[in-house]
Amino acid sequence: MKWPKYRLTYLFFFLCSVPVLAQTYSSRLVDAKTGKGIPYATVQYGKNLGVVTNEEGRFSFLLKESEQLPDSIYVSSMGYTKTGLSPEQLQDSVVRITPKAIALSGVYLFDKELSVEEIVAKMKERLPQNVNTQPVKQRYFLRQSVFGNVQKIDMGFEKSSIAELDKALVDSIADAIPRNSYHYTETLGDFLKTNKEYKVNVLKAAELYDKADVNSIEDLGQRMEAIFKANVKPDSYLKIKSGLFSQKVQLDSLIQEVDDEAAETVEKELQRDTISGLVDGQKSIFDEILGEVFYQEDSKLDLIPKTRKYKFQLAGYTDIDSTGVYVVDFFPKGGADFKGRLYINIEDFAVMRIDFENLKNLRNFRLLGIYYRETLYKGSMQFTKLPNDRYELTFMEFNFGRWFRMDRPLDVIEKNKNVRGRRKQNELRLNIDFQLANRNKWELVVFDNELITTSQFEAFTEDKSLEATYLPKYDPEFWKGYNIMEPNQAIREFSVE
């Protein structure tokens, strides 16, 4: 229903006139001995109410008037004593908690002592019973941080028969590519899933990056297109050679006429303050994240299908959410790629947490001047038990790094069979040496898990018109009134010059 303007105006002033009675609590958790921030700790301030600290130990939560703050707020993190805090202590800028050693013996009683090999075998055996397969709805916050570092750009200009396409222009292309780029996406929403399908309901989202980096490359592209149009014949074709390979490309498929209306549309799109495709983008990220969960068949973390390639060691016992767990370290044996630590529930042998890190490149590719390496695969996953006694991912911090290099000659030749004399009309010859490092980081927090039915899942309809708000600098007011994971210092200081 479309409301008249006067009703919307009245509603706006009414909402602005209603006081929002709420209080925000903010602080930072640090190690009592070292003073360092404690990342990804749980701060629970009520039943089913809690937040997770960021990588620096910072946290913040909003308590509404209808919600009552308990006498004690409990802080828990792996390797630390669970600590109860008073509301007054949360007003301090720093809260110190004491580290706790992992117990080696004498804490838990067992009907039968199991060897570490038996513990791991039971963990694998119980996976089908412990992994949730029922449809679920999750309130989530997802932060994606992408860091790009161009380590080298050498276009290697050798020759050009087109005067405008000279060394200065080629060098300007290299100079226009940003050496360091940062792109942050933050999204709060509901994630619905079954075993076969995902759906997303985005409540609010923001993107922080520098549009100038994109626009400068767009400008150079337009200049290059104009030069080609002015100097290359319409019935020509381009022969692109790189080392031993060459490819014939029809010019009309490479350079297309762009009318004024289309150009205006492109310009408006670049000036928009929002990014489209948000819902599908979120589903794609979830598909990638959930595909890397340790028990998935295609996960690079091959601990489950290749257990024989790892050796295991029982480090001791601890507790997670008042549940006793085995602490099991794993190391490579032979050609395995990872080391890490498993926290396995003593009662049902479910993995409640896993920390992992690669010890060598996961992939090395080199062929005819093209190099590619997967250099980083590191993170932590935590799982929680649902009312159906099965487990769902409730937290994930995951880092994936890549390195790419192209060191190849590139020869672009214009040929035209309709011209008298030799067919070659123009030529551009380069020797490109380009090196790029990229790191992608995901931080996923699930605030609430709700089991739903298949019919509830099917009845939900996605709104794909939703878009993320573009922010040229971090705005602390953007998430005011929402419980999220606090941004780190790099995000707080982000600003487009």
N, C-alpha and C positions, 0 to 999 in steps of 0.2 A: 504494500500500500504506500502511495506517495503522499506525504503530509504537506499541507499548505505551509508556506514560508512563515506565517505568523505563529503557527503552532510550534514549529521548530525553534523559532526565536524565543518563544515563551519557555519551552522546555530547557533550552540552553541556560537562560537566566535562572530558572528554578534550580537546575543542577548546581550552578555556580554558587547559589545562595545557601545550599545545604552544607553545613560543616562536616568535614570528613574526620571523625573522631578515631584516630589510629595513632600508634606510636611505632617508630622504627628503632630497632636495636642493632647496633653495628659494633664490631670489635675485630680483633685479630688473635688467632690462636698461635702460640709459640711454644717451642720446647723449653721447659724450665731450666735445662742445663745449658743448651747451646744458644738459646735466644732466636733460633731460626723458625720461620713460619711452618706450620704443620699443614701440608696440603691434603685436600679431599677428606677432611674429618667430618663427622656427622654432628650437627647441633640440633638436638631434639627439644622442642619447647611445648610439646603437647602430644596427645595421642594422634598418631598419623600426621603430625605437623613437624616439619624439620627442614633444614637446608644443609648444603655441603659447602665447606670452605673452598676457596679457589687455590691455585697452586702456591700462593703466597701466604695462605692461612687466613685470609680475610673472609668475613661473612657478614650478612645483613638480612634481617627479616622484618616484615611488617606485621604487627599485631592489631587486628581490627577490634572495634569496640565490643563486638559480639563474642570475641575470643578472650579467654581468661588465661593470663600467664601463670603457670604453676609456680610453687615456691622454689622448685629447683629445675634448672635447665641442664640437661645432661649432654656432655660432650664426650664423644668416643672416637678413637682412631686406633688402627692397628699398631701395636707396640707401645700403647699408652694406657695409663690407668683411666678407667671410666670415671669422669669427674662431674659432680653436681655443682652448679653455679647458681647463685642468687641473682635476681633481676638487677640488683645494684651492681654486681660485678660485671655485668654485660655492658655497663655504661663506661667501663674503663677502655682505653684505647688498645690495651694488650691484656690477654688472659694467658697465663702460663699453666701448662699441665705437665705432669711428671711422666717420663718414659718408664715403661714396664718391661722387664726382661721376659722372654718366652720361657715358660716352665719346661724343664727337661724331664722331670719325673715327680711322682709323689703327689700330684694334684688331682688326676682323674682315675677313677676305678673302672676296670674293665672285666667282663666275664672271661675274656680270653685276650691275651696280648697278641697283636698282629704284627707281622713283619711289614716293612715299608712296601715290599713287593705285593703283599696280600692287600694292603690298603689301596694301592693304585689299581690293582685288579678289580677290587670291589667297586671302586669309583667308576671304572669303565663299564662294568657289568650293570650298574644301577643307572646309567645315563638315560636309557629309554623311560624309566620310571620317574626320574628326577626332573627332566626337562619338560616345561609346560607346553602342551599342545592345544589347550583350550583358547578360544578367542579372548582377547584382553584389550582393555583400554587404559592407556598410560598418560598421565599428565607429565610432560617432559620439558626440559630446557636444554637446548643444544647450542653450543658455541663452536664454530669452525674458524680456525685461524690458518691462513695460507701465507707462507713466507717464500718469496722468490728472490734469488740472488744470481744475477748475471755476472759470472766470474771473468768472462772474456768475450769481446766482440771485435773481430778483425775481419772486415769484409774483403780484404785482399784485392783491391781494385787493380786490374791490369790494363784493360783497354775498353773503349766504347766509341762506336762510330756516330753516336747521337750526341751532339754538342751539349745539350742540356742535361743529359744523363752522364755527368762527369764525376770525377772523384769527390768533389765537394758535396754533391747531392748524396752519393753513396755513403760518405762519412756522416752526413747529417742524419741518415736513416739509423746508422749505428748509435749516434749520439742521442737520438730521440727515445731509444729503448731504455726504460728506467733500470738502473743497476740493482736497486732494491725495491721490492714491492710488497705491500702488506694489504691483506684483504680479510676483514673480520665479518662474520655473519652470526647474529644471535637470534634465536627463535624460541618462543614459548608457545606450546600448543598441546593438542591431544593426538596421540598415536594409537590407531586401532589396527590390530593385526589378527590374522588367522594363519594357518600353516601355509596358505597359498597366496595371500593377498594382503596389501597394506592400504590404509587410508589415513589421511592427515587432516586435522582441523587446526589451522594456525590462528592463534589468538593475537599475537603481536610479533613483529620481527624488525630487525635493523641491519643495515649493511654499512660498513665503514671502509672506504678506500678512496684513492685519489683519481677523480675523473680526468684530470689533466693528462695523466699517463696514457689513458685510452684515446683522448682527443688528439694528442700530438701524433700518435701513430695513424689515426684516421686522416689527419691533414696531409701527412706524407703520402698516404695511399692515394689520395685525390690528386696530388701533384704528379705522382708516377703515372696515374691513369691519363692525365691531361697530356703528359709528354708523349706517351705511346700513341695516343689518338692523333697528335699533331705530326708524328714522324713515321708512323707505320701505315702501310697501304691496307685498305679494308679487305682486299682479297688475298692478303698474305697469310702465312702460317708461321708459327714459332717452333723451332727445334731446340729443345732444352737438353743439354748434355751435362752429365755430372760423372766424371771418371769414365768408367767403361760403359755407362748406360746413357741412352738418349730416348727422348719421347717427342713425338710430333703433336702439336696442339693447334687446333684451328683458332685463329685470332678472334673470330666472332663469338667463340665460346669463352674466351678469356676476358675480352673487353666488350662490355655491353653498353649500349646507349642508355643513359639515365635521364628521364624527362624531369622537368621542373617539379612536378607534383611529387614524384618519388623522392627527389632530393630533399624537398621540404619535409616529407614524412620522416626521413632518416634523421634530419637535423632536430626535429621535435623529439624523436626517440632518445637522442643523445642528451637532450636537455632535461629529460624527465627526472624527477627526484625519487623515483621508485624503480625497483628491478622486478621484471615479470617472471613468471614461471616458478614462483616460490613453492607451491604445493608439490609439484612434480620434482623440483629440486630436492626438497626435504625427503621425499620418498626414495629418491635415488641415493641420498646419503645413508638413509636407514638400511637400504638394501646392501650397501657396501659395508656398513658397520656390522650389521647382524651376520653378514657373510664371513666376517673375520672372528666371530666368537669361537673359542678354542675347540668346541666339539663339532663344528661344521666341517663337512667333507672337503670343501675348497679353501679352507683357511690356510694361510701360509704357516701358521703356528701348527706344526704337524705332530704335536705331542700325543694325540689320541691314536691316529692311524699308524704312527711309527714309534710306539712306546719302547720297543726293543732297542732303538737307537739312543735312548737316554738312560742315565743312571739316576737313582732316587735315594734321598737320604732323609730320614726323619729328624727334623731339627728340634721338635718338641711339641708343646700343646699351648693353645691360647683359647680365647673365646671371642665370638662375634655375635652381637645382639643376644648376649647371655647364653649362647650355644657353644658347647665345647667343640673344638676343631683340632685335627691333626695339622701340623705345619710341616710340609714336605717340600724340600728343595729338589730341583732337577737340573742336571747338567748334561751336556752333549757327550755321547759315547760314539766314537767313530765320526761319521759325517753329519751329525745333527747340527742345527743352526742356532739353537736357543739355550738360554739358561733362565731360571725363574723360580717361583715359589707358589705352591698350591696350599690352600686352606680348605681342608676336607672335613665336612660334618661327621662327628664321631658316630652319630646315631644312624643316619641314612646314607652316608658316604657321598653326599652332594658336594660339588665344588661351590663354596661360598665366595671365594675370591681367588684370582690368579694374577700374579705379576710376572711379566716376561720381557725379555730383551734379546735381540739378535746379537750374535758374536762375530758374524761375518756378513759380507754382502749376500743378499738373498738371490740376486740375479746379476750376472755379468754378461753383457752382450757387446760384441765388437765385430763389425763387418764393414770393410771398404770405407773406413773413415767415419763410421757411425758408432758411437759408444753409448751404452746405457747401463746404469747400475741402480739397484734398489739398496740403498745404504742404511736405512733406519727402519726398524719395526719394533716398537717398544710401547708398553702401556700397562694398564691395570683394568681388570673387570671385576665387578662385584654383583652378586646375585642374591635375591631375597625369596623367601618361601611365601607362596600364595595360600589362600584358604583351602585350595584343593591339594595342598601338600606337595606341589611342584614348584619349580624355581624359574624366575624371570630375571633378565638383566636389569639391574637397577642403577648402575653407574659404570661409565667407561671413560677412561682417559687413554687416548691412542695417538701415537706419533708415527707417521710414515714419511720417509725421505727418499728422494730420487736425485740422480745426477745424470746429466745428458751432455754429450759433446758431438758436434758435427765438424769435421775437418776434411772438406772436400772442395774440389774445383766446381765451378758452375759457369756454364757457357750458354747464353741465350742468343739464338741466331734467328733473324727474320729472313724467310725465303719466300719468293713469289715466282711461280712458274709462268705467269702471264707477262712478265717483263723481259724485254729483249736483253741478250747478254747473260751474264751470270745471274743465277737465282738469288745468291746471298745479297741482301739489301743492307742489313745492319747487324751489329754484333755487340754484345756486352759480355765481358769475361771477368769473373771474380774467382778468388780463392778464399773460401769462407772458413773461419775458425771461430766457432761459437760454443761457449760452455755455460751451462745453467745448472744451479742446484735449487731444489724445491723441497719444502717441508710442509706437510699438512697435519694439523693437529685437531682432533675432535675431543670435546668434553661434553659428555651426555649425563644428565641427572634426571632420574625418574622420581617424581615426588609422590606419585600415587599409582597403584595398580588396581584395576577393577575388572574382575571376570565378567564377561558379557556372553550373550548367546549369539549364535550364527545369524539369527534373524535381526538382532540389534545391529550387528555389523553391516549386514546387507541394507538395512534401512537408512544408514547414515549416508548423506550425500556431501561430497566435497565441494567447497567453494574455491574454484581455481582462479577467481578474479582477485584474490588477496595478493598483496604485494608487500615487499619489505620497504621500510622507510630508509631512504639514503641519508646518511649523516656524514658531513665533511669533517666533523670532529666529534669526539666523545661528548655526549650530553648526559650528565648524571641524573637529569630529570626524566629522561625517556622511560626508564623502568620504574619510576616512582609509583608505589602502590602495588608492585608485583614482587613476589619472592623468586629470585633467580640466584645463580652463582655469581658472586661478585667479580667484576672485571679485574684483570691484573694491571700492573703499572703501565705496561706497554699500551694497552687499550685505553686506559684513563688519560694517557698523555698523547694519544693519537690526534693529529690535526693536520689538515691539508694546508700547506703554505700558500 
